[in-house]
Amino acid sequence: MLNLKALARIPETMVKLVAKLPLFVGWTPEAIRGSTLTNLLSQHVNLHAIESLQTRKDHSATFFVHQSVVPDLLKASGRDGLFIKGHADYESQFATDSYWLPDGISFQDGLQLAQHSAAKGLVAKSSQMQPRFAIRFSVPDDILTFTKDNQLPTFTSLGRWRVEGLHSGMGAAGAIAFLESKGWQIDELLYFGSNHVVFTSKQMGSAVSMFYQHQGRSPQQLRFKALNSLAKQQSMSPRTAAAAPSSTRRATEPEKRAAFLKSLPKAGQANTPTPKKPGEKRPAEMNTGESPAPKQNAIEIP
């Protein structure tokens, strides 16, 4: 039997972080080496605080770092094309709220905005078209200060969520249709990855345990995760944590895109001709005396 009185209690001082050297900045796979990472990290912290650096094939690396220098590394995220974030197992120790910059903001503009005194580093979500940038903050009040200082729209009245387990074949329109069928009020689809979606919602919908099965694949459990303070409040008390109404403003391009995607026909609701009933005759065409429209102007949609 174990003698628990002799159990050693050793404090954990290291935190696991993830570094990313994205392709859109110009990093090539050949450049993703340990020496490249150590050279970049040494510009912000003493290398003696870093251990177990391991590069990966997806333009990223993981490493452990002493917890005292984590804030410095997070704040440096984006500089020199190096993006840093907490590993999923440790991100709760340094929880932040992210403000997603308006669509079309360039990398250089994002870096400039991330110099704000309250900012905790630049975040990038790569996509096939172009990356989308966000800036981390410690508390929502810092976001309000930041948006006011830079005359940017404020989205703190919206919960930000991630749902994992979807398939990219669903498409943005399919994802919005699915989420709204479960009671979510989608404001914007921020990111659609290979198996997850990040979105903002005015109200929390159903996040109960459910599964999604894509054709020819095994069922995948859908997992919802609250990504900002309001979403966490909604998850604790979904009935009372509805988003506050936002002030009147012009819709942003991503919001216009979300509105368009919502307007598309749902699966199985495409406009199709009403089938003719058995025995029903086709009505005779009226003779107007005019020549019929040429057939070559007709467009056949498969």
N, C-alpha and C positions, 0 to 999 in steps of 0.2 A: 504494500500500500504506500502511495506517495506521501511524503512528509511535506505538506503545504507550508509549514513554518519555515522550511528551508528554500522556498521558492524565491528566486532572485527577481527583483523588480528593476528593470533597466529602461531608462527613458529612451524613447525613439526621437531622434533628432533630424532624421533625413526625410525628405519628401521627393516623390517621383514626379518628374516633369516630362513633357513631350516637346521636342523641337521640330519645326517643319521648315524645309527649304523648298518652297514651291516653284514649279516650272514657270509660272507666269512672271516671276521676278528675273528669270534667266538661269536658274540653277539647273545643271545637267546631272544625270545619274552618276557620271564619273566624279563629280565634285562632292558628292555626299560621302565624305570620309570623316574618320575620327579627328584627323588633324584640322580639317576645315571647321568642324564644330568647336573644338577646343580653342582655336584661334578667335572665333567670333565670341564665344562665351567669356574668354579672358578679358575682353574689353569692358565687361560689366561687373564681374566678380572674380575673386581669387580662385584659381583653379584647384587649390587645395580643398575647397568646399564642395567639389564635384567628384562623384564616384560612379563606377559602373556605367560608363557611356557606351551605348550600343546603337549602331546605325541600322536602319531598316531599308527595305527595297522600295518603300512608298514615299521617298523623299523626306523621311523623318528619322528621328532618333529618340531614344529614351535615356534618361540619366537620373541619378539621385543627387540631391543637393541639400546642404544644410538649410534648415528651415529659416534661419535668420536672414538669408540672402534671397529668399523666394520673391519678396515684393520687388526687389531691384530687377530681377530677371523678368518678371511679368510686365513691369513698367517699360522695359526695353523691347518688348515684343514688337516686331515689325522693322526695327532698325537693321540696316544692312541686309534686308531681305530674310531675316531670321525671325520666325514666329514661335512664341513660347506659350504654353498653357499647362495647367495642372493635369496630371494623369487622372483618369476617371476614378481610381481608387483613393485619390487624395484631394480632389477638387473641392470637397466640402470644407477642408481646412482653410481655404482661401477663397471663400465664396464671393462672387462679384455679379453685378448686373451689367449686361451689355446693351449699348445703344447702337442700333444698326443705322449706318449712315445712308442717306438717300441714294437710290440707284443711280449709277453713273459716276459716282465719286471715284477719282483715280487713286492709285496707290500713293503717289506723292502728296496729293491733297489730304489723304487719310493720315499719312505720317505727320503732316503739319498740324492737323486737328488734334492728333494724339499728344501733342506737346502741352496741351492744357494741364494746368496744375493738378486737377482732380483726376486726370486720366490714368488708367492702370494698364496701358499698352494697347496696341492695335491687334485686331483679330481679322482673319481672312477666311472666307469660305469660297473655295475654288469651284467653278462650274465649267461646262463645256463652252459657254459663251464668254463670260468674263467673271472675275472674282467679285464678291460682295464683301464690304468691309464693315467692321463694327469696332467700337471702342469700349473697353471695360471700365467700370466704376465700382467703388466700394459700396455705395448706397444710392438709392433712387434720387435723393435730394441733390447729389452731385450731377446727375444727368440733367436735372432742371437748370442748374447753374450753367452747365456746359452749353445746352441748347440756347439759353438766353444770351450767353456771351457770343455765340456764333450765329445767332439768328437762324436756327434750324428748327424744324417741326418737332414737337414733343409727343412721344408715344408711350409715356409711362402709364397711361390709363388702359393699356392693353396687356393682357397676359401673353407671355411668350412660351411656347411649348415645343417639344420634340416627340414624335411618335416613331418608333422603330418597328420593323417587321413588314413594311410595305415593299412592293416591287416597282421598279422604275417603269414597267409597262403600264402601270395604272395611270401615269401621266399626271400633270398638275391639275387638270380639270377633274379627273377621277378622284384624286386625293381630296380636293375641296368638296366634291359631291358626297363622298363617303363621310367626311368629318361633319358636314352640316346635317347629314341624315342622322347623326348621333347627337345633335343638339349644340354643336359648336357654332359660334358666329364668327366666321373667318374674316379677318380684316386684310391679311396679306400672307402670301406664301413666301417665306424668306429664302428657303433653300430646299432643294429636292436632291438628295443623294442617291446612292445605289440601293439603299434599303431603309432610309429614314427621311422624314420631312420635318423642317422647322417652320413654325407658323405663329402668327399672332391672332388672338381671338378676343372679342369683346366679352364673351361669356364662356365659361367652362361647360363642355358637354359631357357625354358619358365616357368614362375612362375605366370601365369595368373590364375584367379579364375577358379577352376575345381573341379569336384566331383568324388569320387570313391565309388562304391557299391560292397561290398562282398556278396556272395551268402546268401540269407535269412536275410540280414541286410539292414537298411535304408542307403541312400547315406550319405557319409561323405565328408565334404569340405576339400580339401588338402591345407594346409597352409605351406608356405616356410618361413624360418627365417634365416637371415644371422647371423653367429656365430663368425666371426672374422673380422678384419679390411678390408681385401681384399674382402671378400664376401659383406661387406657393400658398398664398392666402386663399385663392380660389379652391385649391385642392383640399385645404383644411376645412373650409366652409363654403362650398360651391353655391349655396343659395343666397348667402349674404355678401359675397365678395365680388359682385358684379362690377364691371368696369364703370368708372365715372364717365359721363358724357363728355366728349372732347369739344373744344371750341370750334366754331365754324371756320373751315379752311378749304382750300382747293385740294382735290384729290391728287395724290402723288401718282407717278407712272405705275409703280407696283400695285397700288390700290385699284387703278384703272384696269390693270391686267387681271387682278383677282375678280373684279366685277364682270369682265368679259368671260373669264373661264366659268363663272357661275351661270352665265346666260346660255352656255352651250347645251345642246340636248343631252340629257342623261342617257346612259347605256340602255338601249332597247326603246328609246323614245324618239328616234330619228323620224323625220317626216317621210312616210311611205304611202303609196296609193291605197285607198280603201279597196279591199278585194271585192270582185263582182259576185253577187249572190247567184246560186244555181238558177238557171232559167231567166235571169235578168238580161234584157236586151240593152245593147249600147245605144244611147240616144242619138238620133240622127243629127248630123251637123247642119246648121242653117246655111243656106246659100246666100251669101252677102253680096255676091257679084264681084268681090275682090280676089286677087290672086293670093293663094296661100303663101305663108312665109317660107323662104327657101330652107330645105332641110339642113344645108351645110352650116347654118347659123346655130343649130341646136348643139348643146354641150351635154355629152353623156357622162354622168358621174357613176363610176363603178361602185 
